[in-house]
Amino acid sequence: MRILPMGYLTLALLCGELVCVIVGAFTGIFFVLIVDIAAGVGSVVAAMRWED
């Protein structure tokens, strides 16, 4: 399976988003957690549309 350059960007965004969600969960700042999740979903949707 070959990963396109955009696939690497998607993977990097997902990893960064996971770190942000974990930090938000440990700090207990729910606003940050909600913003992180929304940004993650948006970035994944944008990356999937870009790859199509």
C-alpha distances in whole Angstrom, upper triangle without the diagonal:
4,7,10,13,14,11,13,16,16,15,18,20,19,20,23,24,24,26,28,29,30,32,34,34,36,38,39,39,38,38,35,33,33,33,30,28,29,27,24,24,25,22,20,21,22,18,17,19,19,15,16
4,6,10,11,9,11,14,14,13,16,18,18,19,22,23,23,26,28,28,29,32,33,34,36,38,39,38,37,37,34,33,33,32,29,28,28,26,23,23,24,21,19,20,20,16,16,18,16,13,15
4,7,8,5,7,10,10,10,13,15,15,16,18,20,20,22,24,25,26,28,30,31,33,34,35,35,34,34,31,29,29,28,25,24,25,23,20,20,21,17,15,17,17,13,13,16,14,11,13
4,5,5,7,9,10,11,13,14,15,17,19,20,21,23,25,26,27,29,30,32,34,35,36,35,34,34,31,30,30,28,25,24,25,22,20,20,20,16,15,16,15,11,12,14,11,8,11
4,5,5,7,9,10,11,13,15,16,17,19,20,22,23,25,26,28,29,31,32,33,35,34,33,32,29,28,28,26,24,24,24,21,19,20,19,15,15,16,15,11,13,14,11,10,13
4,5,5,6,9,10,11,12,14,15,16,18,20,21,22,24,26,27,28,30,31,33,31,30,29,26,26,25,23,21,21,20,17,16,16,15,12,11,13,11,7,9,11,8,7,11
4,5,5,6,9,10,11,12,14,15,17,19,20,21,23,24,25,27,29,30,31,30,29,29,26,25,25,23,20,20,20,17,15,15,15,12,10,12,12,8,9,12,10,8,11
4,5,5,6,9,10,11,12,14,15,17,18,20,21,23,24,26,27,29,30,29,29,28,25,24,24,23,20,20,20,17,15,16,16,13,12,15,14,10,12,15,13,11,15
4,5,5,6,9,10,10,12,14,15,16,18,20,21,22,24,26,27,28,27,26,25,22,22,22,20,17,17,18,14,12,14,14,10,10,13,11,8,11,13,11,11,14
4,5,5,6,9,10,10,12,14,15,16,18,20,21,22,24,26,27,25,24,24,21,20,20,18,15,15,15,13,10,11,11,8,7,10,9,6,8,11,10,10,13
4,5,5,6,9,10,11,13,14,15,17,19,20,21,23,24,26,25,24,24,21,20,20,19,16,15,17,14,11,13,14,10,9,13,13,10,11,15,14,13,16
4,5,5,6,8,10,11,12,14,16,17,18,20,21,23,24,23,23,23,20,18,20,18,14,15,16,13,11,13,14,11,11,14,14,11,14,16,15,15,18
4,6,5,6,9,10,10,12,14,15,16,18,20,21,22,21,20,20,17,16,16,14,11,12,13,10,7,10,10,7,8,11,11,9,12,15,14,14,17
4,5,5,6,9,10,10,12,14,15,16,18,20,21,20,19,19,16,14,15,14,11,10,12,10,7,9,11,8,8,11,12,10,12,15,15,15,18
4,5,5,6,9,10,11,13,14,15,17,19,20,20,20,20,17,15,17,16,12,12,15,13,10,13,14,12,11,15,16,14,16,19,19,18,21
4,5,5,6,9,10,11,12,14,16,17,18,18,18,17,14,13,15,13,10,11,13,11,9,12,13,11,12,15,15,14,17,19,19,19,22
4,5,5,6,9,10,10,12,14,15,16,15,15,15,12,10,11,10,7,7,10,8,6,9,11,9,10,13,14,14,16,18,19,19,22
4,5,5,6,9,10,11,12,14,15,15,15,16,13,10,13,13,9,9,12,11,8,11,14,12,12,16,17,16,18,21,21,21,24
4,5,5,6,9,10,11,12,14,14,15,16,12,11,14,13,10,11,14,13,11,14,16,15,15,19,20,19,21,24,23,24,27
4,5,5,6,9,10,11,12,11,12,12,8,8,10,10,6,9,11,10,9,13,14,14,15,18,19,18,21,23,23,24,27
4,5,5,6,9,10,10,10,10,11,8,6,9,9,6,7,10,10,9,12,14,14,15,18,19,19,21,23,24,25,27
4,5,5,6,9,10,11,11,13,11,8,12,13,10,11,14,14,13,15,18,17,18,21,22,22,23,26,27,27,30
4,5,5,6,8,9,11,12,9,8,12,12,10,12,15,15,14,17,19,18,20,23,24,23,25,28,28,29,32
4,6,5,6,6,7,8,6,5,9,10,8,10,13,13,13,16,18,18,19,22,23,23,25,27,28,29,31
4,6,5,7,7,10,9,7,10,12,10,11,14,15,15,17,19,20,20,23,25,25,26,29,30,31,33
4,5,8,10,13,11,10,13,15,13,15,18,18,18,20,23,23,23,26,28,28,29,32,33,33,36
4,6,9,11,9,9,13,14,13,15,18,18,18,21,23,23,24,27,28,28,30,33,33,34,37
4,6,9,9,8,11,13,13,14,17,18,18,20,22,23,24,26,28,29,30,32,33,35,37
4,6,6,6,9,10,11,13,15,16,17,19,20,21,23,25,26,27,29,31,32,33,35
4,5,5,6,9,10,10,12,14,15,17,18,20,21,23,24,26,27,29,30,31,33
4,5,5,6,9,10,11,12,14,16,17,18,20,21,22,24,26,27,28,30,32
4,6,5,6,9,10,10,12,14,15,16,18,20,21,22,24,26,26,28,30
4,6,5,6,9,10,10,12,14,15,17,18,20,21,23,24,26,27,29
4,5,5,6,9,10,11,12,14,16,17,18,20,21,23,24,26,27
4,6,5,6,9,10,10,12,14,15,16,18,20,21,22,24,26
4,5,5,6,9,10,10,12,14,15,16,18,20,21,22,24
4,5,5,6,9,10,11,12,14,15,17,18,20,21,23
4,5,5,6,9,10,11,12,14,15,17,18,20,21
4,6,5,6,9,10,10,12,14,15,16,18,20
4,5,5,6,9,10,11,12,14,15,16,19
4,6,5,6,9,10,11,12,14,15,17
4,5,5,6,9,10,11,12,14,16
4,5,5,6,9,10,10,12,14
4,5,5,6,9,10,11,12
4,5,5,6,9,10,11
4,5,5,6,9,10
4,5,5,6,9
4,5,5,6
4,5,5
4,5
4
